[in-house]
Amino acid sequence: MEPPLTTSTREVYANPWMSLREDTFRRPDGGEGLYGVVDKPDYALVIPLDGDRLGLVEQYRYPIGLRRWEFPQGTAPDRAALPADQLAARELQEETGLRAGTWTYLGLLDVAPGLSSQRGRAFLATDLTAGAPAREDTEADMRFAWLTRDEFEHRARCGEITDAQSLAAYALLMLRAS
């Protein structure tokens, strides 16, 4: 089936991290529609794996008003585009201080395809070397911890780990192992 034809686009709002646009479109059946889209740069997510331990960070997430555990992830500053593997290495070092000797691409994740154009690439990082994190000011309260796979799965089941991207990336890791 043919996709809708965009007939107009206007930016409604923008800041250094995201923009909001409003599109009008024509469906293949001739009907017209309106859609709001949050545009954010693509991100990289990293699962640091050391034996049976998974490296996670905890930080305050303003939109939900809660601290949440998740795998290191992020975008380049000011909506810049970086190759996914470079962005992954940058985020891992920045948030945890770790550097990986081996990188494995796990897969592509669409954050919220009914709302946002943002896509992410998930990576597995192994052969890790510890170092000092180089966190941004907004990450000053971030904490890092190692969890076993059993601990991760328990926290996911009981609602302590709820980040959709982290849970999806873990599923990709598990699919790779099976």
C-alpha positions as CSV (number, residue, x, y, z in Angstrom):
1,M,0.0,0.0,0.0
2,E,1.2,3.5,-0.8
3,P,2.2,5.8,2.1
4,P,0.4,9.1,2.6
5,L,1.6,12.1,0.6
6,T,2.8,15.0,2.8
7,T,1.3,18.2,1.5
8,S,2.7,20.7,4.0
9,T,5.0,20.8,7.0
10,R,5.6,23.5,9.6
11,E,7.8,23.6,12.6
12,V,5.8,24.4,15.7
13,Y,8.6,24.3,18.3
14,A,12.3,23.6,18.6
15,N,15.1,23.5,21.2
16,P,18.6,22.0,21.1
17,W,17.3,18.5,21.9
18,M,14.1,18.2,19.8
19,S,11.6,19.8,17.5
20,L,7.9,19.5,17.0
21,R,6.4,19.7,13.5
22,E,2.8,19.6,12.2
23,D,2.3,17.8,8.8
24,T,-0.8,17.7,6.6
25,F,-1.1,14.8,4.3
26,R,-3.3,13.1,1.7
27,R,-4.0,9.4,2.1
28,P,-4.0,7.1,-0.9
29,D,-7.9,7.1,-0.7
30,G,-7.8,10.9,-1.2
31,G,-8.7,11.7,2.5
32,E,-6.7,14.4,4.2
33,G,-5.1,14.2,7.6
34,L,-3.0,16.1,10.2
35,Y,-0.2,14.7,12.2
36,G,2.1,16.1,14.9
37,V,5.6,14.6,14.9
38,V,8.4,14.9,17.5
39,D,11.7,15.0,15.7
40,K,14.8,14.0,17.8
41,P,18.2,12.8,16.5
42,D,18.8,9.1,16.4
43,Y,20.4,7.7,19.5
44,A,22.7,4.9,20.5
45,L,22.1,2.5,23.4
46,V,24.9,0.3,24.9
47,I,24.6,-2.8,27.0
48,P,27.9,-3.1,28.9
49,L,28.4,-6.8,29.6
50,D,31.1,-8.2,31.9
51,G,30.6,-11.9,32.4
52,D,27.0,-12.2,33.7
53,R,26.9,-8.5,34.8
54,L,25.1,-5.8,33.0
55,G,26.1,-2.1,33.5
56,L,23.2,0.3,34.0
57,V,22.9,3.9,34.9
58,E,20.2,5.5,37.1
59,Q,19.1,9.1,36.6
60,Y,16.2,11.4,37.2
61,R,13.8,11.6,34.2
62,Y,12.0,14.9,34.3
63,P,9.0,14.0,32.1
64,I,7.9,11.2,34.4
65,G,9.3,12.8,37.6
66,L,11.1,9.7,38.7
67,R,14.6,8.2,38.8
68,R,15.0,5.2,36.5
69,W,17.6,2.5,35.7
70,E,18.5,2.1,32.1
71,F,21.3,1.1,29.8
72,P,23.7,4.0,28.9
73,Q,22.1,5.8,25.9
74,G,21.9,9.2,24.3
75,T,22.2,11.5,21.3
76,A,24.9,13.9,20.1
77,P,24.7,17.5,21.4
78,D,22.6,20.1,19.6
79,R,20.8,17.5,17.4
80,A,24.0,16.7,15.6
81,A,24.3,13.4,13.6
82,L,27.1,11.0,14.5
83,P,27.7,7.5,13.2
84,A,25.9,5.1,15.6
85,D,29.1,3.2,16.6
86,Q,30.9,6.5,17.5
87,L,27.9,7.7,19.4
88,A,27.7,4.4,21.3
89,A,31.4,4.6,22.3
90,R,30.9,8.3,23.4
91,E,27.8,7.5,25.5
92,L,29.4,4.5,27.2
93,Q,32.5,6.5,28.2
94,E,30.6,9.6,29.1
95,E,28.1,8.0,31.4
96,T,30.1,5.1,32.9
97,G,33.7,5.7,32.2
98,L,33.9,2.3,30.5
99,R,35.7,1.7,27.2
100,A,34.9,-1.4,25.2
101,G,37.4,-3.6,23.3
102,T,34.6,-5.4,21.4
103,W,31.4,-4.0,19.9
104,T,28.5,-6.0,18.6
105,Y,25.5,-4.4,16.9
106,L,22.3,-5.8,18.3
107,G,19.6,-4.0,16.2
108,L,17.4,-1.1,15.4
109,L,14.8,0.3,17.8
110,D,12.0,2.8,17.0
111,V,11.3,4.8,20.1
112,A,7.6,5.7,19.6
113,P,6.8,5.4,15.9
114,G,3.3,6.8,16.4
115,L,4.7,10.0,17.9
116,S,8.4,10.4,17.0
117,S,10.8,10.0,14.2
118,Q,13.6,9.0,16.6
119,R,15.3,5.7,16.0
120,G,18.0,4.0,18.0
121,R,20.8,1.5,17.5
122,A,21.6,-1.0,20.2
123,F,25.1,-2.3,20.8
124,L,26.7,-4.9,23.1
125,A,30.0,-3.7,24.6
126,T,32.4,-6.3,26.0
127,D,36.1,-6.6,26.9
128,L,35.6,-3.5,29.1
129,T,38.2,-1.2,30.7
130,A,37.2,1.0,33.6
131,G,37.8,4.7,33.7
132,A,36.3,8.0,34.9
133,P,33.0,9.1,33.5
134,A,32.8,12.5,31.7
135,R,29.1,13.3,32.4
136,E,27.3,16.3,31.1
137,D,25.9,18.8,33.7
138,T,22.4,17.3,33.3
139,E,23.9,13.9,34.2
140,A,25.6,15.0,37.5
141,D,23.2,13.0,39.6
142,M,23.7,9.8,37.5
143,R,24.7,6.6,39.3
144,F,26.3,3.5,37.7
145,A,25.8,-0.1,38.9
146,W,26.4,-3.7,37.8
147,L,23.4,-6.0,37.9
148,T,23.4,-9.7,37.2
149,R,21.0,-10.9,34.5
150,D,18.8,-12.4,37.2
151,E,18.7,-9.0,39.1
152,F,17.9,-7.1,35.9
153,E,15.0,-9.5,35.0
154,H,13.7,-9.3,38.6
155,R,13.8,-5.5,38.6
156,A,12.1,-5.4,35.2
157,R,9.3,-7.8,36.4
158,C,8.7,-5.7,39.5
159,G,8.6,-2.4,37.7
160,E,12.0,-0.9,38.8
161,I,13.3,-1.0,35.2
162,T,10.7,0.4,32.9
163,D,12.7,2.2,30.2
164,A,11.2,0.7,27.0
165,Q,14.5,1.1,25.0
166,S,16.5,-0.8,27.6
167,L,13.9,-3.6,27.8
168,A,13.8,-3.8,24.0
169,A,17.6,-3.9,23.8
170,Y,17.7,-6.6,26.4
171,A,15.2,-8.6,24.3
172,L,17.6,-8.2,21.3
173,L,20.5,-9.4,23.5
174,M,18.4,-12.5,24.5
175,L,17.4,-13.2,20.9
176,R,21.0,-13.1,19.9
177,A,21.9,-15.6,22.6
178,S,19.2,-18.1,21.6
